[in-house]
Amino acid sequence: MANIIIAQPHGFCFGVNRAVDLAQKTAQRYSQPIYFLGEIVHNQHVIDWLKLDLKIKTVKKIEDIPPQSVVIIQAHGVAPQIYQQAKDRQLTIVDATCPLVLKSHQTVKNLAKEDKKIIFICNKIYHDETIGVLGEAPQSITPVTLKDISNFKIKNPDNTVVITQTTLSTLETQSALDHLKEKYPQITIHPHICQATTERQSAIINLVKKYKFVIIVGSPTSANSNSLRQVAEDSGATAYIIDNASQLKKEWLKDQDNIVVSSGASTPESVLDQVINKIKNYE
Ligand code: F3S
């Protein structure tokens, strides 16, 4: 029977716990209709559970929320213009933005006031966190993906500050930032990868020194889950990401004596448990 090693820490981070808790308290407190604007966290299991349990609907655009309703802002944050639109529609705002994402918003605002040019390194230009942070200072900030940053030309490095999305791969980011600093020694760099992301990735990096097969349980839309898979691969392991137990493939596990499992920061523990049970049942 294969040895299953569960990475520690794994699963819900502080920001996701906080967002789920806020949604539950909001449902208890308000009698008027409540809406999630976008995905409160990037995990469909959590969204389905909250929608069913708390009777909260999800909309993509603020215009779809009837006036005088309650809107819950997602953990990844939104652009400041959205708060204004919510006020204009007389919505009650419950802000579930992770405080660590808000820290990036504040940094961008401060830097823009100082007339700095800002580069925001992200995994995707259209990720919710990227769109929200960009909205703080659209004239001053340029989003560049981690994949593209090594070829990106910086015109005025003396006056440029580089910040990062909170959930990037630590290994890939470190090598990109080292490269950037070598190319532009004058540049200022403020990495904003959060502690939860760093700790979950460090656990994988340490385990992969010994075990070379990793399963990450997380949504394909979750940046931090994808980064977990990425650090496992970059550390020399074979790694798969699955959203739920039904996506596990028996042939992956053939000949594996040790299987490391972990889960993204928005993956419920129950989904990880189902995956572990399925691995055990295959044996
Ligand atoms: Fe916040 Fe980091 Fe979680 S930014 S939402 S604590 S992954």
Boltz pocket constraint, residues with backbone or C-beta under 6 A from the ligand:
constraints:
  - pocket:
      binder: B
      contacts: [[A, 13], [A, 14], [A, 15], [A, 16], [A, 75], [A, 98], [A, 99], [A, 100], [A, 101], [A, 166], [A, 167], [A, 194], [A, 195], [A, 196], [A, 197], [A, 224], [A, 265]]
      max_distance: 6.0
